[in-house]
Amino acid sequence: MPMPSPLNASALVFAGGGTGAVLRYQLGRLMTHWLGPNMITAFPWATLAANVLGSFAMGLLAGWLARHGTHQEPWRLLIGVGMLGGFTTFSSFSLELMLLIERGQASTALTYGAVSVLAGLSGLYIGLIAMRLTA
């Protein structure tokens, strides 16, 4: 399968991203229906489910891509970057972290994991403060 042009690659990511976002939304609706609004607001079950399912799917995709060679770029773009990116970016984070661990870069993996979580929380907190100050 030839490498897609930049326009075709963007179209694949766009289509996959929209699909992943809709799947994420529907998962949230399903979890709310299944567990009830009180359980969903007490703990972020839907987000946890999306992160675990997305990471599992990313593992399956990464294994499949590794087995079937380098000519699968359209599938990587559609499913990995687009659909799983729209469903959860945690799956990409999990894959990158695992690749660092598998390469024997434990300290880099630990640093990446800790910095990602702390910087993400810090960015969110700063954004909340900034919006509250402008209100």
C-alpha positions in Angstrom: 0.0 0.0 0.0 1.6 3.3 -1.0 2.2 6.2 1.4 -0.8 8.5 1.2 -0.4 12.1 0.1 -0.6 14.7 2.8 -4.1 15.6 1.8 -5.2 11.9 1.9 -3.4 11.3 5.2 -5.3 14.3 6.7 -8.6 12.9 5.3 -7.9 9.5 7.0 -7.1 11.2 10.3 -10.2 13.4 10.0 -12.5 10.4 9.3 -11.0 8.3 12.0 -11.0 11.2 14.5 -14.7 11.8 14.0 -15.5 8.2 14.4 -13.4 7.9 17.6 -15.1 11.0 19.1 -18.6 9.6 18.4 -17.5 6.2 19.8 -16.3 8.0 23.0 -19.5 9.9 23.3 -21.6 6.8 22.9 -19.4 4.9 25.4 -20.2 7.7 27.9 -23.9 7.4 27.2 -23.8 3.6 27.5 -21.9 3.8 30.8 -24.3 6.4 32.2 -27.2 4.2 31.3 -25.6 1.1 32.7 -24.2 2.5 35.9 -26.6 5.4 36.5 -25.9 9.1 36.8 -24.9 8.9 40.5 -22.1 6.3 39.8 -20.8 8.2 36.8 -20.5 11.4 38.7 -18.9 9.7 41.7 -16.0 8.3 39.7 -15.0 8.9 36.1 -15.9 5.3 34.9 -16.5 6.3 31.3 -13.1 8.0 31.0 -11.4 5.0 32.6 -13.2 2.6 30.3 -12.2 4.7 27.2 -8.6 4.9 28.4 -8.4 1.1 29.0 -10.3 0.1 25.8 -8.3 2.6 23.7 -5.0 1.3 25.1 -6.0 -2.3 24.4 -7.0 -1.3 20.9 -3.7 0.5 20.4 -1.8 -2.6 21.5 -3.7 -4.7 19.0 -3.1 -2.2 16.3 0.6 -1.8 17.1 1.1 -5.6 17.1 -0.8 -6.0 13.8 1.2 -3.2 12.2 4.5 -4.7 13.4 3.4 -8.1 11.9 2.3 -6.8 8.6 5.2 -4.5 7.8 5.7 -0.8 6.9 3.2 -0.5 4.1 0.2 -0.1 6.4 0.5 3.7 6.9 -3.2 4.4 5.9 -4.4 2.0 8.6 -2.1 3.6 11.2 -3.4 7.0 10.3 -7.1 6.0 10.2 -7.2 3.9 13.3 -4.2 4.8 15.4 -3.9 8.5 14.9 -7.5 9.3 14.0 -9.9 6.9 15.6 -8.0 6.1 18.8 -6.8 9.7 19.0 -10.4 10.8 18.9 -11.5 8.1 21.3 -8.6 8.7 23.8 -5.1 10.1 23.6 -4.2 8.0 26.5 -3.8 5.1 24.1 -0.9 6.9 22.4 0.6 7.8 25.7 0.4 4.2 26.8 2.0 3.0 23.6 4.9 5.5 23.8 5.5 4.7 27.4 5.6 0.9 26.7 7.9 1.4 23.8 10.4 3.3 26.1 10.1 0.5 28.7 10.7 -2.2 26.0 13.7 -0.4 24.7 15.2 -0.6 28.2 14.8 3.2 28.8 13.2 2.8 32.2 14.3 6.2 33.6 13.1 8.0 30.4 9.8 6.1 30.7 9.4 7.1 34.3 10.3 10.7 33.5 7.9 10.8 30.6 5.0 9.3 32.6 5.5 11.5 35.6 6.0 14.7 33.5 3.0 13.9 31.3 0.7 13.4 34.2 2.0 16.4 36.3 2.3 18.7 33.3 -1.2 17.8 32.1 -2.7 18.4 35.5 -0.8 21.6 35.8 -1.9 22.8 32.4 -5.5 22.0 33.2 -5.3 23.8 36.6 -3.6 26.9 35.1 -6.3 27.0 32.4 -9.1 26.8 35.0 -7.5 29.6 37.0 -7.1 31.8 33.9 -10.7 31.3 33.0 -11.8 32.0 36.6 -9.8 35.2 36.7 -11.5 36.5 33.5 -15.0 35.8 34.8 
